[in-house]
Amino acid sequence: IGRAYPGGTYTWFLPRGTRTRADMRIADQVRLRLSRDVVAWVPATDVHRAAAPDDPRPAIMGSPTLTPGEGITRLRIPLTRPVPESVDEDERGLTITLFDAVSDANWVRYGADQRFVSRLSWKQDAQDRVSIAVSFDRPLWGWRVRVDGTDLVYEFRMPPLIDAAHPLAGRRIVIDPGHPPGGAW
């Protein structure tokens, strides 16, 4: 996970196998160049030296695919290799930014019975950066991402259906008393 400055909050995700250039080290933090104009700081223990790639060009993003499932929709973003990414959310959607990547996508493959994702679009923001905008037809309940080979696979969770007459039916309620030092004694 990359930070905007050493010790800052998390901003970027770097999937296992991501290759990028390290250009500075301060104490136990290493600065990575994600694209021509974006850098991220990571713990030195998370950085592993590798030989320079034979092909220094950005990764290539193919046409994304949406697949509906039980309460979720999966978005598969095909890539020629893992790349650093960030996600920015708003009320009705999110924007995924892929660093050190170029788009070779022609269309979006919407799965049969696709209703939750109302729109998906992408653009080449810079020479080495692609942004993917995902809009939903209702609020997003949550999301997660994983790497499958070199592809990124996002899972977007739909809000649960709630029975107005019995809104807590089938629900488990968990109370988190806090964390030390202020709670959970």
N, C-alpha and C positions, 0 to 999 in steps of 0.2 A: 504494500500500500504506500503510495507516494504522498508527500506533504509539500505545501507551497514553500515552507522554510523549515530548517531543522527544529523538531519538536512541535511543529504546528499541527493543525487538525488534518485528518485524512481528506484527500481530494481526488486522487487518481487510484485506479486499480491496475495492477500489473499482473496479468495471468501468468501462471507458471510457464516458463519457456519464452517469455518476452525477451527480445534482444533490443538493446539500446546502448547508447554511448555514455560512459561515465566520464565526466570532465573535471571533477573537483571533489576533494574530501576535506571535511572539517571534523576533527575528533572521530567519533564513531558513525558519522553520517556521510553519505556519498550523494553527490548531485548527478542526476541522470538527465540527459537531453532527450525529451520525448518527441519533440519536433523542432523545427528551426527556431521557434520563438517561445517554447514552453519547456520548463525544467521542473523536476520533482526531486525531493530529498527522501532517501530511504536509509534504513540502518545498513551499515557496512556488512553485517552478517547475512543480509538478504541478497547480496551481490556476489555473483560468481563469474570469474573471468572466463571468456570464451574467445576462440579465434575469430578474427574479423570474418564476416560472412562473404561468400563468393559473390553474392549479388547484393549490393548495398541499396538497391531501390526500395521504396516503401512497399509494404504489404498491399496486396490487391483484395478489395472487397467485392464479392459477387452479389447476385440478386438475393435479397433477404426472403425468408419464408415464414409465414405465420401459420400456426397449427393450433386449433382450439382443443382443449381437453376438459376434464371434469373440474370446473371452477377456476381454471387457469387458461392462459393463452401463451404458447411458446413462440419466441422469435429466434430463428436461427440466422446468424450473420456469418456467411462463409468467408473465410480469410485464408490467404496463402501461408500465414504464420501468425502467432499470437502478437497482439499489439497492446500498448497501454491504452486505457480508456477512462472516461469519466462520465458520470450521470448527473444531470440537473433536472429536478422535478418542479412542476408547477401544479396548479389545481386540477387540470384535466389531462395532463400528459407528462412526458419526460423527453429529454434530449440526451442521446448517447453520442459522445464524441470519441472518435477513434483517432489516435495519434500515429504518425508515421505510416499513414495508409492513403490509398487512392481508390476511387470508386470505379468499378467496371460493371456496375449493376444496370440492368435494362428495365426491370419491372419488379413488383412485389408479388410474391405468390401468396394469395390469401387462401386459407384452408376453407373447406366446405363448412357452412354454418358458422362463419366468423361473425361475431356480433360485438365483442368487447372492445377490440381495437377498431376505432372508426376511421383512422387514417394513419398511414406511414409514408414518410417522405425522407429523402436524403439530399445532401448537397456537398460539394467539394468546397469547404470553407477556405482552405489554403492549399498550397502545393502539396502538403503532406498531412492534411487533416480532413476527415469526413465527419459530418454531423448527421444523425438520424433522428428525426422527430417522430414520436409516437403519441397519438391522441386517442383517448378512450371515450366511450359513450356514457360512462359513469365513473365515479371516483375509483382510483386505484387503491386496492386494499394492501398491497405489498408487492415486492419483486425480489428476485435473486438472479444471479448470473453464475454460469460455470463455463468451463472450456471443454469442448468435445473434439479431440484431435487438435485442429488449429481454429475451429469455428467457435464463436461466442454463442451461447444459448441463454437467452433471458426467459424467465418464467414470470408472467404478470398475473397476480391473483385478483380475481373479481371479488367485490364485496359479497358477503354471505347473504342469502335470502333470510329474511326475518319474518316470522309469523307475528303479526301485530297483536293477536290475542294472547300469545305465549312467547314473548320476545326472548326469554332466557332458556327455552326448551332446547335441549341438546347442547347447551353451552357449558363449558367448564370455566369457573371464575377462579383466578389465581391472584393472590395478594402478595406483592413483593414488599417486605418490610424495610428494604433499604440495604445498604452495604456498609461495612465498617469503614471508618471509625464511628459514624453517626448512627448506624442501625444494625439490625440482624444479630444482636447479642443473644 
